[in-house]
Amino acid sequence: MLELIDVHAGYGRAAVLQGVRLHVTRGEIVTLIGSNGAGKSTALRTISGLVPTRQGQIRFLGQAISDRPSHAIVRAGLAHVPEGRRLFGDMTVRENLLLGGYTCSRRESDERLARAYAWFPLLAERDRQLAGSLSGGEQQMVAIARGLMADPKLLLLDEPSLGLAPKLVAQVAEMIRTVRARGVTILLVEQNANLALQLCDRGYVLQVGRIVLEGAGRELLDDPFVRTAYLGL
């Protein structure tokens, strides 16, 4: 479904990604773990067209997307839920969700809103509530549902557990399982390596802009390097 081939990207003169290679197969949860500053968020921003590719190629559903603008990538079926949720706090839950369906017709938007409420019934209860008044876990639910309003085939999730209490982290994990169960493929960036590797089918370890290790989630959980560097064991 998604393939990065020798991808280089960065900001200004700073090189962040240096020859990244990874792939995501339909139906998988694939995670990208690494320390702060390793380039995880930059990888997602590059895939979704927010950071230009300097070298290499990104292919989605067999088509090169490296030179496409972000709105065209969304229309192709790839949505990005950014780090920090990035909701409009003075707008309602409904209004935030409707913004996620900006590429579709009014009828399609209404259908997708109904589907989002069916997947996450709590949001139906919060329909008219201002997004800024929600708890952290509820805001993350809105952010994920807003991404799903684009009806993506592949969802990029950036640090969905960031800043949440342990109880809410468990809720986010359940949200991710729900999304995958509904047929959406997921590429997950997560600072909580233990959570990410328990959720994923496969994982990649990114270090200073390069992939240094890859494997099944359970294999990486048992890998001595990962246990020492990222799990504190």
Summary of the structure (lengths in Angstrom):
residues: 233
radius of gyration: 17.2
end to end distance: 34.1
largest distance: 51.9
contacts: 776
relative contact order: 0.18
helix: 40%
strand: 28%
